[in-house]
Amino acid sequence: GEDVKPFTPEKTKEIVMCLQQPAVFCNMVGDWPALHWNAKYLSAILEGKTILFRLGLKKVDLVPQFETRCSYVEATLEEFLAWSCGQPSCHSGPFSCYDYSKYWAYADYKYVARIFEDKPEIFQDVRWSDFGFPGRSGKESTLWIGSEGANTPCHLDSYGCNLVLQVQGRKRWHLFPPGDTSFLYPTRIPYEESSIFSKVNIANPDLKHFPEFSNSTAHVVTLSPGQVLLVPRHWWHYVESIDPITVSINSWIELDADHEARVEEAITRMLVCAIKSAENPSDGDLWLNPTEVEATSHEINLQYLNKAVSVYLKSQETSVSEQARSSSTGAEQRTNASCKRKRREVGCEPEGCTLLTQEFDFSTPKAEELQKIPFGPHLIQVLPQTHKTNVVSAFGVESDGRDLLHENEGEHFGKLHSERKQLVMTSDCETAAHQMDSDCTSQTALSTNDVLDCLVNPRVISLVARLLLERMRV
């Protein structure tokens, strides 16, 4: 029958929690009311409610389009749809300054619980219980609505794994395994809790500046409506909308192994806020991502760190079986962990957070483990590229419709968004510089961001976290 799904909730959860490579679930959501959540339907449901859209240029340069480099407008979905169709009414609306042929718009990372807070019955349209997570619905999910070209810079999420349902249009995902982290040149500037960005512009990499990217291995898939993508923990991903309108729904699944990552994130936040608040930042130093409301105080960050360490140590005292049971039960834990940006979006304070984390895991699934996974027409592997390809030609590959694409791609590059700052020289330095010819004046000075970028490198933070945790165990 049509209601019979290829996997039971128990089997699906086993796959989600164990599989360490991306895969696409098919024929699992055919009876979900959320499949009707196209942009026109949502526009009618929202009844003129405005949401924030991020706008970026379709023209691609060598620098990633971080959120600090984008524009923002408040608009209704009706206005967004009119703009994307080129209707005359948009000439005087919120999108009037943005030519559709030059810009894309993205209502990204919208909490279903927030935008539909007056219509809680709609939460039940999303049924993650079919994936083995009873009680998880749209309330623990986020919504993404974009125009063609809308994209998310390449990054990895510090917490959990990710389930993504494609509702309308298609999105192309470029995924890289955790073992490729050093090839992707990780950075914490712009700073955003739980997101580690790549300096590489996946759409237009520059191997001259980031040559190690040529060693990375891309897994590329085009996700079509009705399909659900599993993004395992710590997999890098760059996502782009390739149809005129796209709608996606996702939910982050908390993992017991996440506790250490919360400690690392707390350390990172403390260092970034402390160092950046110690200088007088220039007007162009956009180090804080727009998604971060403000740089929190050292006192608050220290509370956050202590809470993260406390939760980690408590989790170590719990048996593996107890952790497995608690990871999928308990409404409070599920709500706290399901939203990657919960602390800043919902106002969760350090003392109230259920904290998650973990170190980078460079392991790959063993052959015998993969043999146990029921790959086939209902569960499709997102395969790695079989050989290195020309980046430009790889991005020129077009989809032939609604089928999954496993494309070969290599790509990278990008630079720190903030401009390098020149040293302000005293007269003594100027004299010395004159005597030393060009030695002092010709070199670009290291900025605070340069030092910070190295200090909060994930490898450094992981070591600091381990040392702190060892100290607490003594």
PADOKE-443551 format. One record per residue (C-alpha): residue in one letter; x, y, z. Coordinates in Angstrom, 3 decimals, decimal comma. Example, Ala and Ser with C-alpha at 12.3 -4.5 7.8 and 13.67 -1.06 7.14 Angstrom:
<sites>
SITE   marpa          u          v          w
SITE       a     12,300     -4,500      7,800
SITE       s     13,670     -1,060      7,140
</sites>
This chain:
<sites>
SITE   marpa          u          v          w
SITE       g      0,000      0,000      0,000
SITE       e      0,951      3,648     -0,381
SITE       d      1,287      4,090      3,374
SITE       v      3,844      1,308      3,719
SITE       k      7,316      2,805      4,138
SITE       p     10,507      1,018      3,136
SITE       f     11,974      1,276      6,658
SITE       t     10,424      1,079     10,099
SITE       p     11,056      4,004     12,465
SITE       e     13,418      1,797     14,468
SITE       k     15,457      0,810     11,409
SITE       t     15,522      4,374     10,105
SITE       k     16,816      5,689     13,422
SITE       e     19,501      3,012     13,440
SITE       i     20,642      4,171      9,997
SITE       v     20,583      7,844     10,988
SITE       m     22,560      7,298     14,183
SITE       c     25,107      4,896     12,711
SITE       l     25,739      5,958      9,117
SITE       q     28,838      8,146      8,817
SITE       q     28,393      9,149      5,196
SITE       p     25,631     11,198      3,527
SITE       a     22,667      9,359      2,072
SITE       v     19,222     10,159      0,681
SITE       f     16,019      8,543      1,949
SITE       c     13,316      8,041     -0,681
SITE       n      9,640      7,121     -0,292
SITE       m      9,595      7,928      3,426
SITE       v      7,457     11,067      3,559
SITE       g      4,743     10,547      0,946
SITE       d      1,965     10,983      3,523
SITE       w      3,454     14,036      5,263
SITE       p      1,196     17,122      5,039
SITE       a      4,422     19,171      4,997
SITE       l      4,916     18,139      1,363
SITE       h      2,257     20,769      0,578
SITE       w      4,395     23,529      2,105
SITE       n      5,306     25,227     -1,159
SITE       a      5,913     28,983     -1,098
SITE       k      2,379     29,878     -2,261
SITE       y      0,795     27,670      0,396
SITE       l      3,002     29,127      3,132
SITE       s      2,249     32,649      1,913
SITE       a     -1,462     32,001      2,426
SITE       i     -0,873     30,470      5,862
SITE       l      1,279     33,413      7,014
SITE       e     -1,411     35,905      5,968
SITE       g      0,912     38,823      5,246
SITE       k      3,368     38,204      8,078
SITE       t      6,820     39,528      7,205
SITE       i     10,024     37,537      7,505
SITE       l     13,667     38,488      7,071
SITE       f     15,304     37,733      3,714
SITE       r     19,050     37,684      3,115
SITE       l     20,137     38,928     -0,311
SITE       g     23,355     38,146     -2,122
SITE       l     24,816     38,695     -5,558
SITE       k     24,466     35,976     -8,179
SITE       k     27,816     37,046     -9,584
SITE       v     30,462     34,852     -8,023
SITE       d     33,887     36,153     -6,996
SITE       l     36,743     34,568     -5,072
SITE       v     35,422     35,446     -1,619
SITE       p     32,638     33,433      0,047
SITE       q     29,407     35,384      0,461
SITE       f     29,327     35,261      4,230
SITE       e     26,254     36,705      5,886
SITE       t     28,297     39,768      6,810
SITE       r     28,554     40,574      3,097
SITE       c     24,806     40,299      2,391
SITE       s     21,901     42,745      2,499
SITE       y     18,673     42,159      4,406
SITE       v     15,001     43,081      3,868
SITE       e     11,752     42,427      5,717
SITE       a      9,091     41,184      3,320
SITE       t      6,081     38,938      2,985
SITE       l      6,230     35,707      1,033
SITE       e      3,749     37,263     -1,388
SITE       e      6,211     40,092     -2,087
SITE       f      9,028     37,586     -2,458
SITE       l      7,059     35,563     -5,002
SITE       a      6,130     38,696     -6,975
SITE       w      9,793     39,760     -7,059
SITE       s     10,982     36,323     -8,162
SITE       c      8,429     36,394    -11,007
SITE       g      9,379     39,908    -12,101
SITE       q      5,956     41,422    -11,417
SITE       p      5,668     45,253    -11,643
SITE       s      4,350     45,486     -8,078
SITE       c      7,798     44,694     -6,707
SITE       h      9,214     47,946     -8,104
SITE       s      7,937     49,812     -5,054
SITE       g      8,212     47,028     -2,496
SITE       p     11,030     45,913     -0,169
SITE       f     12,854     44,225     -3,077
SITE       s     12,724     47,318     -5,300
SITE       c     16,451     48,010     -4,931
SITE       y     17,432     44,499     -5,929
SITE       d     17,377     43,383     -9,548
SITE       y     16,234     39,749     -9,701
SITE       s     18,695     39,069    -12,512
SITE       k     21,562     40,118    -10,221
SITE       y     20,445     39,039     -6,754
SITE       w     19,118     36,003     -4,956
SITE       a     17,015     36,070     -1,776
SITE       y     16,965     33,573      1,064
SITE       a     14,625     33,332      4,046
SITE       d     16,976     30,913      5,752
SITE       y     16,997     29,403      9,182
SITE       k     13,422     30,289     10,148
SITE       y     12,178     28,393     13,179
SITE       v      8,815     26,829     12,419
SITE       a      7,894     27,231     16,091
SITE       r      8,445     30,975     15,849
SITE       i      6,952     31,940     12,495
SITE       f      3,872     29,761     13,125
SITE       e      3,627     30,414     16,852
SITE       d     -0,045     31,387     16,456
SITE       k     -0,787     28,213     14,449
SITE       p      0,760     25,383     16,513
SITE       e     -1,450     22,814     14,808
SITE       i      0,766     23,103     11,719
SITE       f      3,683     21,584     13,653
SITE       q      2,154     18,139     13,162
SITE       d      2,575     18,416      9,377
SITE       v      6,214     17,392      9,945
SITE       r      6,541     13,829     11,257
SITE       w     10,110     13,012     12,235
SITE       s      8,630     10,122     14,240
SITE       d      8,793      8,160     10,973
SITE       f     12,587      8,442     11,283
SITE       g     12,575      7,023     14,799
SITE       f     12,274     10,238     16,800
SITE       p      8,842     10,175     18,452
SITE       g      7,496     13,555     19,467
SITE       r      9,747     15,463     17,095
SITE       s      7,701     17,548     14,674
SITE       g      7,776     20,928     12,981
SITE       k      8,238     22,488     16,404
SITE       e     11,832     21,214     16,396
SITE       s     12,435     22,103     12,751
SITE       t     13,592     25,043     10,666
SITE       l     12,342     26,351      7,334
SITE       w     14,357     27,558      4,320
SITE       i     12,817     29,465      1,380
SITE       g     15,038     30,747     -1,415
SITE       s     15,225     31,913     -4,996
SITE       e     17,513     30,498     -7,661
SITE       g     21,138     30,987     -6,688
SITE       a     20,458     31,327     -2,966
SITE       n     23,213     29,584     -1,070
SITE       t     24,787     28,876      2,276
SITE       p     28,579     29,331      2,601
SITE       c     30,530     26,123      3,061
SITE       h     30,572     25,216      6,751
SITE       l     30,194     22,397      9,221
SITE       d     27,815     22,266     12,172
SITE       s     29,453     21,611     15,508
SITE       y     26,467     19,777     16,932
SITE       g     24,461     16,741     15,907
SITE       c     23,557     15,310     12,534
SITE       n     21,053     16,823     10,130
SITE       l     17,918     15,557      8,376
SITE       v     16,740     17,716      5,459
SITE       l     13,403     17,342      3,676
SITE       q     13,137     18,954      0,237
SITE       v      9,614     20,282     -0,346
SITE       q      9,744     22,520     -3,426
SITE       g     12,363     22,905     -6,151
SITE       r     15,816     21,353     -6,043
SITE       k     18,953     22,101     -4,101
SITE       r     22,464     20,955     -4,893
SITE       w     24,552     19,867     -1,921
SITE       h     28,349     19,780     -2,000
SITE       l     29,530     17,709      0,967
SITE       f     33,040     17,016      2,257
SITE       p     33,980     14,467      4,933
SITE       p     35,387     15,481      8,340
SITE       g     38,774     14,173      7,271
SITE       d     38,988     16,989      4,715
SITE       t     38,800     19,690      7,392
SITE       s     42,372     20,912      6,965
SITE       f     41,894     21,084      3,179
SITE       l     38,914     23,423      3,631
SITE       y     40,836     26,046      5,629
SITE       p     38,450     26,383      8,596
SITE       t     37,840     29,795     10,144
SITE       r     35,743     31,241     12,978
SITE       i     35,557     34,692     11,423
SITE       p     32,843     35,708     10,924
SITE       y     32,038     34,236     14,325
SITE       e     28,842     32,267     14,790
SITE       e     28,237     29,792     17,540
SITE       s     28,225     26,198     16,286
SITE       s     29,210     27,042     12,689
SITE       i     32,765     26,593     11,446
SITE       f     33,116     28,260      8,056
SITE       s     35,501     27,480      5,220
SITE       k     37,611     30,236      3,681
SITE       v     37,032     28,476      0,390
SITE       n     34,447     29,831     -2,025
SITE       i     33,083     26,519     -3,241
SITE       a     31,457     28,098     -6,291
SITE       n     34,713     29,709     -7,442
SITE       p     37,776     28,351     -5,617
SITE       d     41,231     29,882     -5,875
SITE       l     43,838     27,171     -5,596
SITE       k     46,624     29,724     -5,697
SITE       h     45,788     30,865     -2,180
SITE       f     44,413     27,565     -0,848
SITE       p     46,257     24,812     -2,727
SITE       e     45,442     22,043     -0,228
SITE       f     41,816     22,136     -1,325
SITE       s     42,827     20,084     -4,342
SITE       n     43,216     17,169     -1,919
SITE       s     39,573     17,321     -0,814
SITE       t     36,899     14,891     -1,951
SITE       a     33,455     16,263     -2,771
SITE       h     30,232     14,273     -2,472
SITE       v     27,620     16,066     -4,598
SITE       v     23,911     15,375     -4,781
SITE       t     20,870     17,210     -6,116
SITE       l     17,992     16,833     -3,683
SITE       s     14,478     16,739     -5,171
SITE       p     11,050     17,198     -3,546
SITE       g     10,014     14,302     -1,314
SITE       q     13,590     13,207     -0,600
SITE       v     15,321     13,460      2,770
SITE       l     19,079     13,960      3,006
SITE       l     21,088     12,729      5,968
SITE       v     24,085     14,953      6,698
SITE       p     26,247     13,096      9,246
SITE       r     27,934     15,031     12,026
SITE       h     30,845     17,267     11,104
SITE       w     30,382     16,891      7,353
SITE       w     31,128     20,134      5,531
SITE       h     28,402     21,363      3,183
SITE       y     27,769     24,112      0,660
SITE       v     24,135     24,322     -0,475
SITE       e     22,703     26,157     -3,492
SITE       s     19,160     26,516     -4,866
SITE       i     19,034     25,560     -8,533
SITE       d     15,323     26,138     -9,227
SITE       p     13,367     29,451     -9,236
SITE       i     11,833     28,738     -5,813
SITE       t     13,033     26,230     -3,221
SITE       v     11,573     25,214      0,133
SITE       s     13,276     22,892      2,635
SITE       i     12,612     21,737      6,186
SITE       n     15,341     20,389      8,437
SITE       s     15,917     19,179     11,967
SITE       w     19,188     18,650     13,828
SITE       i     19,365     15,371     15,699
SITE       e     21,278     15,550     18,974
SITE       l     24,008     12,996     19,595
SITE       d     25,428     11,762     22,879
SITE       a     28,896     12,325     21,473
SITE       d     28,122     16,041     21,126
SITE       h     28,913     16,984     24,714
SITE       e     32,573     17,719     24,095
SITE       a     31,737     19,980     21,149
SITE       r     29,771     22,263     23,479
SITE       v     32,883     22,638     25,604
SITE       e     34,892     23,530     22,498
SITE       e     32,258     26,040     21,396
SITE       a     32,245     27,666     24,842
SITE       i     36,041     28,037     24,739
SITE       t     35,881     29,485     21,230
SITE       r     33,216     32,017     22,196
SITE       m     35,164     33,128     25,257
SITE       l     38,355     33,695     23,276
SITE       v     36,719     35,419     20,312
SITE       c     34,682     37,813     22,453
SITE       a     37,595     38,565     24,784
SITE       i     40,088     39,311     22,042
SITE       k     37,746     41,274     19,797
SITE       s     36,495     43,405     22,696
SITE       a     40,094     44,306     23,591
SITE       e     40,638     46,309     20,408
SITE       n     38,895     49,196     18,718
SITE       p     37,529     47,449     15,658
SITE       s     37,498     49,361     12,413
SITE       d     34,209     50,079     10,718
SITE       g     34,925     47,378      8,152
SITE       d     35,812     44,648     10,658
SITE       l     32,608     42,630     10,488
SITE       w     33,781     39,794     12,693
SITE       l     30,407     39,015     14,295
SITE       n     27,918     37,193     12,084
SITE       p     24,509     38,923     11,814
SITE       t     22,925     35,825     13,341
SITE       e     24,750     36,616     16,589
SITE       v     22,818     39,315     18,439
SITE       e     25,817     40,631     20,349
SITE       a     29,187     39,759     21,809
SITE       t     28,389     38,362     25,237
SITE       s     30,354     39,374     28,317
SITE       h     33,288     37,428     29,692
SITE       e     31,250     36,569     32,793
SITE       i     28,429     35,056     30,739
SITE       n     30,892     33,161     28,541
SITE       l     32,628     31,751     31,610
SITE       q     29,255     30,552     32,956
SITE       y     28,581     28,934     29,599
SITE       l     31,947     27,147     29,676
SITE       n     31,423     25,865     33,196
SITE       k     27,974     24,576     32,317
SITE       a     29,329     22,833     29,226
SITE       v     32,085     21,136     31,248
SITE       s     29,614     20,138     33,964
SITE       v     27,231     18,516     31,486
SITE       y     30,110     16,733     29,748
SITE       l     31,433     15,265     33,005
SITE       k     27,936     14,230     34,047
SITE       s     27,454     12,449     30,736
SITE       q     30,642     10,476     31,341
SITE       e     29,160      9,099     34,543
SITE       t     26,171      7,746     32,665
SITE       s     26,246      4,313     31,108
SITE       v     26,207      3,989     27,318
SITE       s     22,789      2,354     27,425
SITE       e     21,322      5,158     29,543
SITE       q     22,741      7,767     27,166
SITE       a     21,181      5,984     24,185
SITE       r     17,765      5,981     25,855
SITE       s     17,955      9,615     26,929
SITE       s     19,134     10,870     23,529
SITE       s     15,714     10,349     21,954
SITE       t     13,424     10,992     24,954
SITE       g     12,640     13,930     27,135
SITE       a     10,998     16,968     25,614
SITE       e     13,310     19,418     27,358
SITE       q     16,485     17,798     26,076
SITE       r     15,027     17,411     22,578
SITE       t     14,018     21,075     22,387
SITE       n     17,340     22,360     23,732
SITE       a     19,431     20,316     21,334
SITE       s     17,410     20,417     18,141
SITE       c     18,067     24,079     17,325
SITE       k     21,646     24,811     16,390
SITE       r     21,308     28,519     17,121
SITE       k     18,947     28,214     20,055
SITE       r     21,000     30,220     22,528
SITE       r     20,841     33,439     20,536
SITE       e     17,528     32,972     18,707
SITE       v     15,329     31,926     21,627
SITE       g     17,235     33,612     24,430
SITE       c     18,544     30,488     26,117
SITE       e     20,971     31,535     28,853
SITE       p     24,074     29,509     29,757
SITE       e     22,564     28,198     32,985
SITE       g     19,530     26,847     31,125
SITE       c     21,153     25,118     28,192
SITE       t     21,506     21,421     27,652
SITE       l     24,967     21,479     26,159
SITE       l     26,330     19,281     23,393
SITE       t     29,628     18,708     21,594
SITE       q     32,430     16,608     20,270
SITE       e     35,851     16,536     18,689
SITE       f     36,451     16,047     14,993
SITE       d     36,161     12,425     13,979
SITE       f     38,202     11,645     10,897
SITE       s     37,088      8,024     10,745
SITE       t     35,182      6,545      7,829
SITE       p     32,705      3,664      7,852
SITE       k     34,263      0,235      7,754
SITE       a     33,395     -2,027      4,830
SITE       e     31,577     -4,515      7,076
SITE       e     29,518     -1,702      8,604
SITE       l     28,453     -0,413      5,181
SITE       q     27,396     -3,913      4,174
SITE       k     24,794     -3,831      6,949
SITE       i     23,234     -0,608      5,620
SITE       p     20,266     -1,370      3,296
SITE       f     21,350      0,775      0,360
SITE       g     19,085      0,547     -2,646
SITE       p     16,233      2,465     -4,306
SITE       h     14,973      3,696     -0,929
SITE       l     18,352      4,677      0,525
SITE       i     20,845      6,119     -1,926
SITE       q     24,483      6,762     -1,097
SITE       v     25,886     10,189     -1,894
SITE       l     29,024      8,941     -3,584
SITE       p     32,445     10,619     -3,575
SITE       q     33,992     11,869     -6,759
SITE       t     36,019      9,201     -8,520
SITE       h     38,622     11,606     -9,863
SITE       k     39,600     15,250     -9,680
SITE       t     37,787     17,420    -12,189
SITE       n     38,033     20,921    -13,517
SITE       v     36,108     23,072    -11,065
SITE       v     34,446     25,318    -13,623
SITE       s     33,297     22,469    -15,830
SITE       a     32,025     20,541    -12,818
SITE       f     29,749     23,407    -11,849
SITE       g     28,475     23,534    -15,402
SITE       v     26,816     20,114    -15,086
SITE       e     23,045     20,443    -15,258
SITE       s     20,423     18,138    -13,781
SITE       d     18,186     16,273    -16,150
SITE       g     15,170     16,699    -13,886
SITE       r     14,212     15,221    -10,556
SITE       d     16,834     12,487    -10,437
SITE       l     19,641     12,440     -7,912
SITE       l     22,990     13,590     -9,238
SITE       h     26,267     12,290     -7,874
SITE       e     28,654     14,784     -9,430
SITE       n     32,402     15,015     -9,291
SITE       e     33,604     18,333     -8,001
SITE       g     36,667     19,916     -6,478
SITE       e     36,697     23,461     -5,321
SITE       h     37,960     26,082     -2,905
SITE       f     39,100     29,407     -1,716
SITE       g     38,162     32,534      0,013
SITE       k     39,889     34,939      2,319
SITE       l     39,224     36,442      5,710
SITE       h     36,398     38,934      5,197
SITE       s     38,035     41,611      7,302
SITE       e     40,659     43,766      5,605
SITE       r     44,231     43,299      6,758
SITE       k     45,206     46,243      8,894
SITE       q     48,416     48,173      8,438
SITE       l     50,513     48,862     11,522
SITE       v     50,296     52,435     12,774
SITE       m     53,959     53,405     12,986
SITE       t     55,543     55,811     15,447
SITE       s     58,204     58,252     14,366
SITE       d     60,835     55,862     15,750
SITE       c     59,503     53,077     13,596
SITE       e     59,429     55,378     10,596
SITE       t     63,076     56,257     11,140
SITE       a     64,001     52,622     11,492
SITE       a     61,974     51,783      8,437
SITE       h     63,806     54,420      6,407
SITE       q     67,144     53,023      7,514
SITE       m     66,054     49,470      6,776
SITE       d     64,874     50,469      3,318
SITE       s     61,623     48,604      2,585
SITE       d     61,850     45,876      5,234
SITE       c     59,395     47,522      7,639
SITE       t     57,110     49,360      5,240
SITE       s     56,586     46,820      2,493
SITE       q     55,153     44,049      4,655
SITE       t     51,465     43,814      5,486
SITE       a     51,068     43,751      9,251
SITE       l     49,383     40,893     11,058
SITE       s     45,962     41,868     12,357
SITE       t     44,054     40,741     15,415
SITE       n     41,973     38,561     13,123
SITE       d     45,069     36,787     11,821
SITE       v     46,142     35,856     15,341
SITE       l     42,598     34,991     16,368
SITE       d     42,065     32,804     13,315
SITE       c     45,010     30,645     14,352
SITE       l     44,168     30,691     18,048
SITE       v     40,636     29,376     17,572
SITE       n     41,505     26,884     14,854
SITE       p     39,442     23,734     15,566
SITE       r     42,581     21,667     16,149
SITE       v     43,830     24,122     18,770
SITE       i     40,448     24,384     20,472
SITE       s     40,115     20,593     20,573
SITE       l     43,441     20,331     22,390
SITE       v     42,505     23,083     24,859
SITE       a     39,185     21,364     25,586
SITE       r     40,902     18,072     26,318
SITE       l     43,394     19,763     28,654
SITE       l     40,571     21,527     30,516
SITE       l     38,579     18,328     30,862
SITE       e     41,659     16,455     32,109
SITE       r     42,155     19,206     34,691
SITE       m     38,564     18,769     35,911
SITE       r     38,977     15,012     36,212
SITE       v     41,986     15,320     38,527
</sites>
